[in-house]
Amino acid sequence: MEIIATFQRRAKVRKIFFTKIEVRIRGGKGMHRYFIASKLFEHPIDCFCPDGDHATVLPIEKGDIIELTNNRKFIMDRGWYFLVVVNNHENCFYMAIDDLEYYYSKELIFSMLDIELKLNYSQYKIDQALDEGDEQIFRQFTKQFKDLKELWDAGTGSLSQSI
């Protein structure tokens, strides 16, 4: 509820997005949420020091597991930050909610639920293409299914090791 109350003054579209993020974060008391990187990208790690000397860039690779914890803080003039753990404590840092929103909207990261839904849809389109004899759509969604299955397997394998 803290996130929604804080961002109610912003545009309605942002409120809808933060409602989705809150649902993912607040699945239960003390729970963490996991995202999987779908592509290689670089995340600038913010430094909260006055001079900002510790700011750096962290490469996030395809298949990396991003754990969004309930540990968060509000920085005046910067907004909300969540403690993020990449690849089971390989890297820990605070990520701005705006960065998370950007990565999610550009489909650089997916939740496990997102991947599962995309897998189901891809399987449906493959079945439909087989029924209709459409080879082009069959190939397109078979490739998409394989890529998503790779992410799913990487995510579920890493999550089972961390639990």
C-alpha positions in Angstrom: 0.0 0.0 0.0 2.9 2.4 0.6 3.8 2.5 -3.1 0.3 3.2 -4.3 -0.2 6.0 -1.7 3.1 7.6 -2.7 2.4 7.5 -6.5 -1.3 8.4 -6.5 -0.4 11.9 -7.5 1.3 10.8 -10.7 -0.3 9.9 -14.0 -3.0 7.2 -14.0 -1.0 4.9 -16.3 1.9 4.9 -13.8 -0.6 4.1 -11.0 -1.8 1.0 -12.9 1.8 -0.2 -13.4 2.7 0.3 -9.7 -0.5 -1.6 -8.8 0.9 -4.5 -10.8 4.3 -4.2 -9.2 2.8 -4.1 -5.7 0.9 -7.3 -6.4 4.1 -9.0 -7.5 6.0 -7.7 -4.5 3.4 -8.3 -1.9 2.4 -11.9 -2.6 2.7 -12.6 1.1 4.4 -11.3 4.2 8.1 -11.4 3.8 8.0 -12.9 0.4 10.5 -12.0 -2.4 9.7 -11.7 -6.1 11.8 -13.0 -8.9 12.3 -11.6 -12.4 14.4 -13.1 -15.3 16.4 -11.1 -17.7 15.3 -11.8 -21.2 18.2 -9.9 -22.9 21.6 -8.6 -22.1 21.5 -5.0 -20.7 23.5 -2.8 -18.5 22.1 -1.3 -15.3 23.6 1.8 -13.8 24.0 1.3 -10.1 23.2 4.5 -8.3 25.5 5.8 -5.5 23.8 7.7 -2.6 27.1 9.4 -1.6 27.2 13.2 -2.0 29.9 13.0 -4.6 28.6 9.8 -6.3 32.0 8.3 -6.7 30.7 4.7 -6.2 28.3 4.7 -9.1 29.0 1.9 -11.6 27.4 -0.1 -14.4 26.4 -3.7 -13.9 25.9 -6.0 -16.9 22.7 -8.1 -16.5 22.9 -11.1 -18.9 20.1 -13.1 -20.4 18.9 -15.7 -17.9 20.0 -13.8 -14.8 17.6 -14.0 -11.9 16.7 -10.7 -10.3 15.3 -11.1 -6.8 13.3 -8.1 -5.7 13.2 -8.0 -1.9 10.9 -6.2 0.5 13.8 -4.1 1.8 13.2 -0.7 0.3 14.0 2.9 1.0 12.9 6.3 -0.2 15.5 8.8 -1.2 14.4 12.4 -1.4 14.5 13.8 -4.9 15.1 10.3 -6.3 12.1 8.2 -5.2 11.7 4.6 -4.1 14.5 2.0 -4.3 14.3 -1.7 -3.7 17.1 -4.0 -2.6 17.8 -6.3 -5.5 19.8 -9.5 -5.5 21.1 -10.8 -8.8 21.9 -14.5 -9.2 21.4 -15.6 -5.6 23.6 -13.1 -3.8 26.2 -12.7 -6.6 25.4 -8.9 -6.7 23.3 -6.9 -4.2 22.3 -3.2 -4.8 19.4 -0.8 -4.6 17.4 -0.4 -7.9 15.0 2.5 -8.5 11.4 1.6 -9.1 11.6 3.8 -12.3 14.4 1.5 -13.6 12.4 -1.6 -12.8 9.4 0.0 -14.6 11.5 0.8 -17.6 13.1 -2.7 -17.8 9.7 -4.3 -17.4 8.0 -2.1 -20.0 10.8 -2.8 -22.6 10.5 -6.5 -21.8 14.1 -6.7 -20.7 12.8 -8.6 -17.6 9.9 -11.0 -17.1 8.3 -12.4 -14.0 7.8 -16.2 -13.8 4.1 -15.6 -14.4 4.8 -13.6 -17.5 6.9 -16.4 -18.9 4.4 -19.0 -18.0 1.6 -17.1 -19.8 3.8 -16.5 -22.9 4.6 -20.2 -22.9 0.9 -21.2 -22.8 0.1 -18.7 -25.6 2.9 -19.9 -27.7 1.8 -23.5 -27.3 -1.8 -22.5 -28.3 -0.5 -20.7 -31.4 1.6 -23.7 -32.3 -1.4 -26.0 -32.0 -3.5 -23.6 -34.0 -0.8 -23.4 -36.8 -0.7 -27.2 -36.9 -4.5 -27.4 -37.2 -4.5 -24.8 -40.0 -1.3 -26.0 -41.7 0.4 -22.6 -41.5 4.1 -23.4 -41.5 5.3 -19.8 -41.1 3.3 -19.2 -37.9 4.3 -22.7 -36.7 8.1 -21.8 -37.1 7.7 -18.4 -35.5 5.9 -19.6 -32.4 8.1 -22.7 -32.1 11.2 -20.5 -32.0 9.5 -18.2 -29.4 8.4 -21.3 -27.4 12.0 -22.6 -27.3 13.4 -19.3 -26.2 10.9 -18.9 -23.5 11.4 -22.5 -22.3 15.1 -21.8 -22.0 14.3 -18.8 -19.8 11.8 -20.8 -17.8 14.3 -23.7 -17.2 17.0 -21.3 -16.2 14.7 -19.5 -13.8 13.1 -22.5 -12.2 16.5 -24.2 -11.9 18.1 -21.2 -10.1 15.1 -20.7 -7.9 15.0 -24.3 -6.7 18.7 -24.0 -5.8 18.2 -20.8 -3.8 15.2 -22.2 -1.8 
